[in-house]
């Protein structure tokens, strides 16, 4: 498998295929043993650089163990922030179904709903708002 990975790092081929939205190439690389959480020469994973308009690529990476809650090393954004910001609802849904946390802030303290394309009333914002739980009731005091 040594000749299998060429370029800046072992994750570069998989990241490149994911960035192009090339599901077939992503599948082949994963089946050949590529790490779905391996990083490219910029320290980013395939899920962080994937073509956001390719929910099937996201699903494939997630099925092979890609971590949907790994923040971008430079911005602190999670894939859910990127999908929400860009308005890719199907990709956001795939991430969420695979365990993406929608309550984690990015490097600037913003949640995916805060950066959702179209704001809180657009399609992505509506999806995120419907998932929000009501605030927890205040805890009762232990004192009598």
C-alpha positions in Angstrom: 0.0 0.0 0.0 3.0 2.3 0.0 2.5 3.5 -3.5 -1.2 4.0 -2.7 -0.7 7.3 -1.0 1.2 10.0 -2.8 1.3 13.7 -2.1 1.6 15.7 1.0 0.1 13.2 3.4 -1.7 10.0 3.6 -5.1 11.7 3.7 -4.5 13.9 0.6 -6.0 11.5 -1.9 -9.1 10.9 0.1 -9.5 14.6 0.9 -9.1 15.5 -2.7 -11.7 13.0 -3.8 -14.1 14.2 -1.1 -13.5 17.9 -2.1 -14.4 17.0 -5.7 -17.5 15.2 -4.6 -16.2 12.0 -6.3 -18.2 9.4 -4.4 -16.8 6.5 -6.4 -13.2 7.5 -5.7 -14.0 8.1 -2.1 -15.5 4.6 -1.9 -12.5 3.0 -3.6 -10.1 4.7 -1.3 -12.0 3.8 1.9 -12.3 0.2 0.8 -8.6 0.2 0.2 -8.0 1.2 3.7 -7.8 5.0 3.6 -8.5 6.6 7.1 -11.8 8.6 7.0 -10.3 10.8 9.7 -6.8 11.1 8.1 -5.7 14.6 7.4 -4.4 16.3 4.3 -1.3 18.4 4.2 -3.3 21.3 5.7 -4.4 19.2 8.7 -8.0 18.9 7.5 -10.1 15.7 7.3 -12.1 14.6 4.3 -15.3 15.6 6.0 -14.0 19.1 6.6 -13.1 19.6 2.9 -15.8 17.6 1.2 -18.0 19.1 -1.5 -20.8 20.2 0.8 -23.4 19.7 -2.0 -22.6 15.9 -2.0 -24.6 14.4 0.9 -23.9 10.9 -0.4 -20.1 11.5 0.0 -20.8 12.7 3.5 -22.8 9.6 4.2 -20.1 7.3 2.9 -17.4 9.0 5.0 -19.6 8.8 8.0 -20.5 5.2 7.5 -16.8 4.5 7.5 -16.2 6.3 10.8 -15.5 9.9 9.9 -15.9 12.1 13.0 -18.6 14.7 12.4 -17.6 16.7 15.5 -13.9 17.3 14.7 -13.3 21.0 14.4 -11.3 22.6 11.6 -7.8 23.2 13.1 -7.7 26.8 11.9 -11.3 28.1 12.3 -12.8 25.8 14.9 -15.8 25.3 12.5 -17.3 21.9 12.5 -18.7 20.3 9.3 -22.2 21.2 10.6 -21.3 24.9 10.6 -20.0 24.7 7.0 -23.1 22.9 5.8 -25.4 25.3 7.6 -23.5 28.4 6.4 -23.6 27.2 2.8 -27.3 26.1 2.9 -26.7 22.4 2.2 -29.6 21.0 4.2 -29.3 17.4 3.0 -25.6 17.3 4.0 -26.5 18.9 7.4 -29.2 16.2 7.9 -26.7 13.5 7.1 -24.2 14.9 9.5 -26.8 15.2 12.2 -28.1 11.7 11.8 -24.5 10.4 12.1 -24.1 12.2 15.5 -23.0 15.8 14.6 -23.5 18.0 17.6 -25.5 21.1 16.7 -24.8 22.6 20.1 -21.1 23.0 19.7 -19.8 26.5 18.9 -17.2 27.3 16.2 -14.0 29.2 17.0 -15.9 32.4 17.2 -18.6 31.1 19.6 -21.3 30.7 17.0 -23.6 27.7 16.7 -24.7 26.3 13.3 -28.0 28.1 13.6 -26.1 31.4 14.1 -24.4 31.0 10.7 -27.3 29.3 8.8 -27.8 30.5 5.2 -31.0 32.5 5.1 -30.9 33.1 8.9 -33.1 31.3 11.4 -36.1 31.5 9.1 -34.5 29.9 6.0 -34.7 26.2 5.3 -31.6 25.3 7.3 -32.5 27.6 10.2 -36.0 26.1 10.3 -34.5 22.6 10.5 -32.1 23.6 13.2 -34.8 25.5 15.2 -37.1 22.4 15.2 -34.4 20.4 16.8 -33.8 22.8 19.6 -35.1 21.6 22.9 -36.9 24.0 25.2 -34.7 25.4 28.0 -34.3 23.1 31.0 -36.4 24.0 34.0 -34.3 25.5 36.9 -33.0 22.8 39.2 -34.8 22.6 42.5 -32.8 23.7 45.5 -31.5 21.0 47.8 -32.3 23.2 50.8 -35.7 22.8 52.5 
